[in-house]
Amino acid sequence: MMRLVVLTGAGMSAESGIATFRGSDGLWENHRITDVASPEGWAKNPHLVLDFYNQRRKRILEVAPNRGHEILAELEEHFDVQIITQNIDNLHERAGSKNVMHLHGEITKARSTSDSSIVIDINGSELNWGDNCPIGSQLRPHIVWFGEEVPMIQPAAELCATADIFLIVGTSLQVYPAAGLIHSTPSGIPQYIVDPNTPAGISGQLQVIAKGASAGLEVVKEKLLRLL
């Protein structure tokens, strides 16, 4: 079975009603990034950070996977689909995708502030001050903040190196280190990018489908099935 490695970004979840990071309706525009998504912001005002992610978590739990998420899950009938996502929501999993690697963490999980290996599921939509891990330390959102290392980037690069087909959906290829994953794929394999705004400076090897996630993945699905 051919391996299809998929890299998804904010545009993947936009049709589900999750605001994109860089869009004009960006979820972050009323907050400085350093206030809600950095170790410095956490140290300065953890209550603000917790509330910010509680609001995001509530919104994610209210929405549903879109047709694009469903198509990627359906492709598992024909391909070994491995998803690498920059998104912190769980919409891929809720759509039925079985192999999802989260580069930037998961909003439905929390981790210990004293031992990062301790990660637990959040029960409900809220994580509050005073919620402690099993060893007694405060829990924080299980999110990779600005200025922090991306621990899953090496496993993601190794996965990309095994791809028979590479697909990018809903990302501008401007956010590193995730944008560099395309350089870890084998040369000569089919590569596709689904995004209504073609990113600048993309490789000529990429086949561009200038549509949103759902419409674009309908097109890609047809192309991929013809490869079989």
C-alpha positions in Angstrom: 0.0 0.0 0.0 1.4 3.4 -1.0 2.2 5.8 1.8 0.5 9.1 1.6 2.0 11.7 4.0 -0.1 14.7 4.6 1.0 18.0 6.2 -2.0 20.2 7.3 -2.2 23.7 8.6 -4.8 26.2 9.8 -6.6 26.3 6.5 -7.5 22.6 7.0 -9.8 23.5 10.0 -11.0 27.0 8.7 -14.1 25.5 7.1 -15.1 24.0 10.4 -15.2 27.5 11.9 -11.7 27.6 13.6 -10.2 31.0 12.9 -6.8 30.9 11.2 -3.7 32.3 12.8 -2.8 34.7 10.1 -6.2 35.6 8.7 -7.8 39.0 9.1 -10.3 37.4 11.5 -7.4 35.8 13.3 -8.1 34.4 16.7 -5.1 36.1 18.1 -5.7 39.7 17.0 -6.9 40.9 20.4 -3.9 39.4 22.2 -0.2 39.9 21.7 1.4 36.6 20.9 3.9 36.9 23.7 1.0 37.3 26.2 -0.8 34.1 25.5 1.6 31.8 23.6 5.0 32.0 25.1 6.8 30.9 28.2 7.2 34.5 29.2 3.5 35.1 28.9 2.8 32.1 31.1 5.2 33.3 33.7 3.7 36.8 33.7 0.0 35.9 33.7 -0.9 32.2 33.7 -4.5 33.0 34.4 -4.8 34.9 31.1 -3.1 32.0 29.2 -5.4 29.4 30.8 -8.5 31.5 30.0 -7.3 32.0 26.4 -7.0 28.3 25.8 -10.2 27.5 27.6 -12.0 29.7 25.2 -10.3 28.1 22.2 -11.0 24.6 23.6 -14.7 25.4 24.0 -14.9 26.6 20.4 -13.2 23.5 19.1 -15.5 21.2 21.0 -18.5 23.0 19.5 -17.5 22.5 15.9 -17.3 19.4 13.7 -14.9 18.0 11.2 -15.4 19.3 7.6 -15.6 17.4 4.4 -11.8 17.8 3.9 -11.1 16.0 7.2 -13.5 13.2 6.1 -11.8 12.8 2.7 -8.4 12.2 4.4 -10.0 9.6 6.6 -11.7 7.9 3.6 -8.3 7.7 1.8 -7.2 5.2 4.4 -9.1 2.6 2.5 -6.7 3.0 -0.4 -3.4 4.4 1.1 -1.3 4.2 4.2 -2.3 7.7 5.3 0.0 9.5 7.8 -1.1 13.0 8.9 1.3 15.5 10.3 -0.6 18.5 11.5 0.3 22.0 12.7 -3.2 22.3 14.2 -3.8 21.7 17.9 -7.5 20.7 17.4 -8.6 17.0 17.3 -10.7 17.3 14.1 -8.6 14.8 12.2 -9.2 12.2 14.9 -12.9 12.9 15.1 -13.2 12.5 11.4 -11.7 9.0 11.7 -8.1 9.4 10.8 -6.0 6.9 12.7 -2.5 8.1 12.3 -2.1 11.8 13.3 1.1 13.4 14.5 0.6 16.8 16.2 3.7 19.1 15.7 2.5 21.9 18.0 0.7 20.0 20.7 -3.0 19.2 21.4 -5.4 21.6 23.0 -7.4 18.7 24.6 -4.4 17.7 26.7 -2.4 19.3 29.5 1.1 18.6 30.7 3.1 19.0 33.9 5.1 22.2 34.4 7.8 20.2 36.2 7.9 17.1 34.1 7.0 17.5 30.4 6.7 13.8 29.9 3.5 13.8 32.1 0.7 14.5 29.7 -3.0 14.0 30.5 -6.3 14.4 28.8 -8.4 17.4 29.9 -11.8 16.4 31.2 -14.2 18.9 29.6 -13.3 22.3 28.2 -11.4 23.9 31.1 -8.0 23.8 32.5 -7.7 26.0 35.6 -5.2 27.3 38.1 -4.9 24.7 40.8 -5.3 21.8 38.4 -2.2 19.7 39.2 -0.5 16.7 37.6 -0.1 13.4 39.5 3.2 14.6 41.1 1.6 17.9 42.4 2.7 20.5 39.8 0.5 22.9 38.0 -0.7 21.7 34.6 -0.3 23.9 31.5 -1.7 23.6 28.0 0.0 20.9 26.0 1.0 23.4 23.3 4.3 24.3 21.8 4.6 28.0 22.4 6.7 30.5 20.5 10.3 30.2 21.6 10.0 26.5 22.6 11.4 23.6 20.7 9.2 21.4 18.5 10.0 18.0 19.8 8.1 16.1 17.1 9.9 17.8 14.2 12.5 15.0 13.8 10.0 12.2 13.9 7.9 14.1 11.4 11.0 14.6 9.1 11.7 10.8 9.3 8.1 10.1 8.4 8.3 12.4 5.4 11.3 10.5 4.2 9.2 7.4 3.8 6.5 9.0 1.7 5.4 7.7 -1.7 3.1 10.7 -2.1 3.2 14.0 -0.3 0.2 16.3 0.2 0.0 19.7 1.8 -3.3 21.2 2.9 -4.2 24.6 4.2 -0.7 26.0 5.1 1.2 28.9 3.7 4.6 27.1 4.1 5.8 30.1 6.0 5.9 28.7 9.5 9.2 26.9 10.3 10.3 24.3 11.1 7.1 22.7 9.7 7.5 24.4 6.3 10.9 22.7 5.9 9.4 19.2 6.0 8.9 19.2 2.3 12.6 19.0 1.9 12.7 15.7 3.8 10.5 13.9 1.2 12.1 11.6 -1.4 12.9 13.3 -4.8 10.6 12.6 -7.7 7.5 11.6 -5.7 4.1 13.1 -6.5 3.5 16.3 -4.5 0.3 18.3 -4.1 -0.6 21.5 -2.3 -4.2 22.5 -1.6 -4.6 26.1 -0.7 -6.8 29.0 -2.1 -3.8 31.3 -2.0 -0.8 29.8 -3.7 2.2 30.3 -1.3 5.1 32.3 -2.7 8.3 30.6 -3.8 6.9 27.0 -3.9 8.7 24.3 -5.8 7.8 23.7 -9.4 7.5 20.0 -8.5 4.3 20.8 -6.4 1.0 20.4 -8.2 -1.2 23.3 -7.0 -4.9 23.0 -6.4 -6.0 26.6 -5.6 -9.1 25.7 -3.6 -10.2 25.4 0.0 -9.6 22.2 1.9 -12.9 20.4 1.1 -13.2 21.3 -2.6 -9.5 20.9 -3.1 -9.3 17.5 -1.5 -12.2 16.2 -3.7 -9.9 17.0 -6.6 -6.9 15.4 -5.0 -8.8 12.3 -4.1 -9.7 11.8 -7.8 -6.0 12.3 -8.8 -4.7 9.9 -6.2 -7.2 7.1 -7.0 -6.0 7.4 -10.6 -2.5 6.6 -9.4 -3.5 3.2 -8.1 
